[in-house]
Amino acid sequence: MEYSSEDASRRQVVGLLAGAAAALAGAMVGTEAAAGDSNHDHHGSAPQAAPAPRRGLVDAALACVNKGEVCLNHCYALLGAGDTSLKNCVRTVSAMLPICTALARFAAQDAARLKDLAKFCIDVCGDCEAECRKHQDHHAECRACADSCADCIKACKAVVAG
C-alpha cells in the first residue's frame, strides 16, 4: 500500500496531536496531584486579616484616591477651558494621589513603616483638604475630595495613635 505525501502529512499532524495530548495529560496529572496535596502544613497558620483600623485605613485611602481622581479630572477640564482658579487644587490633589495609593498598599500589608507613612499622609491630605475646601461651594468634586481627605486624616490618626 502506497501513501501519498498528503497522507504522510496527515500522519505527522496526528502524531504531533497525539504527543501533545499525552504531554498535556501528563501535566494535568501532575497538577492534580499537587492540587490534591493542598495541606501545606509547612506554611504555618493561615494569614490573618488586617486589624480593623488597618482595614478602615485601606478603605479611607482608596476613597481618597477615587474622589481625588474625579476632582483632578474636573480641574483639568476647567483648566482646559481657560479657568485657572483651580491650579493649586491640581497641585495638592496630584501630591495626595500617590501618597494615598501607597498608604492603601502599606495598610493592606500592615507594612513596617505604616505609621510613618500615615503621619506624612496626615500632612499631605491636610494640604489637599484645605485647598479643596476653598472651592467646595462651587464644585461638588472639590467638596467630595476634601471630605475624603478629612476621613483619611481621621483614619491615619487612629493608626498612628494605636
C-alpha positions in Angstrom: 0.0 0.0 0.0 1.4 3.3 -1.0 0.9 6.6 0.9 0.8 9.9 -0.8 2.7 12.9 0.6 -0.7 14.2 1.8 -1.3 11.0 3.8 2.2 11.4 5.3 1.4 15.0 6.3 -1.8 13.8 8.0 0.1 11.1 9.9 2.6 13.7 11.1 -0.1 16.0 12.3 -2.0 13.2 14.0 1.3 12.1 15.6 2.0 15.6 16.8 -1.5 16.0 18.2 -1.3 12.6 20.0 2.1 13.6 21.5 0.7 17.0 22.6 -2.4 15.3 24.2 -0.1 12.9 26.0 2.1 15.7 27.3 -1.0 17.7 28.4 -2.5 14.7 30.1 0.8 14.1 32.0 1.0 17.7 33.0 -2.6 17.6 34.3 -2.0 14.5 36.3 1.0 16.3 38.0 -1.1 19.4 38.6 -4.0 17.3 40.1 -1.5 15.6 42.3 -0.1 18.9 43.5 -3.6 20.3 43.9 -4.7 17.3 45.9 -1.9 17.9 48.4 -3.3 21.3 49.5 -2.5 20.8 53.1 0.6 23.0 53.0 1.4 22.4 56.7 4.9 23.7 56.1 3.4 27.2 55.6 2.2 27.5 59.2 -1.1 29.0 60.0 -3.2 30.9 57.5 -2.6 34.6 57.3 -4.8 36.7 59.5 -6.9 39.6 58.2 -5.5 43.1 58.9 -6.8 44.6 62.2 -9.9 46.7 61.9 -8.0 50.1 62.0 -5.9 48.9 59.1 -9.0 47.9 57.0 -10.5 51.2 57.8 -7.4 53.0 56.6 -7.3 51.0 53.4 -10.9 52.0 52.7 -10.3 55.6 53.6 -7.1 55.9 51.5 -8.8 54.3 48.5 -11.8 56.5 48.8 -9.4 59.5 48.9 -7.8 58.3 45.7 -11.2 57.7 44.0 -12.5 61.2 44.9 -9.2 62.8 44.1 -9.1 61.3 40.6 -12.6 62.7 40.0 -11.6 66.1 41.4 -8.4 66.2 39.3 -10.3 65.4 36.2 -12.7 68.2 36.9 -9.8 70.6 37.5 -8.2 69.6 34.2 -11.5 70.2 32.4 -11.7 73.7 33.9 -8.1 74.4 33.1 -8.7 73.3 29.5 -11.5 75.8 29.3 -9.2 78.6 30.5 -10.2 78.7 34.2 -7.1 78.7 36.2 -8.8 79.2 39.6 -8.2 75.5 40.5 -4.5 75.3 39.6 -3.4 75.0 43.2 -6.1 72.3 43.7 -4.4 70.4 40.9 -1.1 70.6 42.7 -2.4 69.4 46.1 -4.6 66.6 44.6 -1.7 65.5 42.4 0.5 65.3 45.5 -2.1 63.4 47.5 -2.9 60.7 45.0 0.4 58.7 45.1 0.7 59.1 48.8 -2.8 57.7 49.5 -2.2 54.9 46.9 0.9 53.9 48.8 -0.9 54.3 52.1 -3.6 51.9 51.0 -1.0 49.3 50.0 1.0 49.8 53.2 -2.1 49.4 55.3 -3.3 46.3 53.4 0.1 44.7 54.0 0.4 46.1 57.6 3.9 47.3 56.5 6.6 48.1 59.0 6.7 51.8 58.1 2.9 52.2 58.0 2.8 54.6 61.0 5.5 56.8 59.4 3.6 57.0 56.1 0.3 57.7 57.9 1.9 60.6 59.8 3.2 62.0 56.5 -0.2 61.4 54.8 -1.9 63.5 57.5 0.0 66.5 56.3 -0.5 65.8 52.6 -4.2 65.1 53.0 -4.4 68.2 55.2 -3.0 70.4 52.4 -5.3 68.8 49.8 -8.3 69.2 52.1 -7.5 72.9 52.8 -7.2 73.7 49.1 -10.3 71.8 48.1 -12.4 73.5 50.8 -11.7 76.8 49.1 -13.7 75.6 46.1 -16.3 73.3 47.8 -19.2 75.7 47.5 -18.8 75.9 43.7 -17.5 72.4 42.9 -19.0 69.2 44.3 -15.9 67.3 43.2 -13.7 69.5 45.4 -16.1 69.0 48.3 -16.1 65.3 47.9 -12.3 65.3 47.7 -12.0 67.5 50.8 -14.4 65.2 52.7 -12.5 62.1 51.8 -9.2 63.7 52.8 -10.7 64.6 56.2 -11.9 60.9 56.6 -8.4 59.7 55.6 -6.8 62.0 58.2 -9.0 60.6 60.9 -8.1 57.0 59.9 -4.4 57.9 59.8 -4.6 59.4 63.3 -6.3 56.3 64.6 -3.5 54.1 63.2 -0.8 56.4 64.5 -2.3 56.5 68.0 -2.8 52.7 68.1 
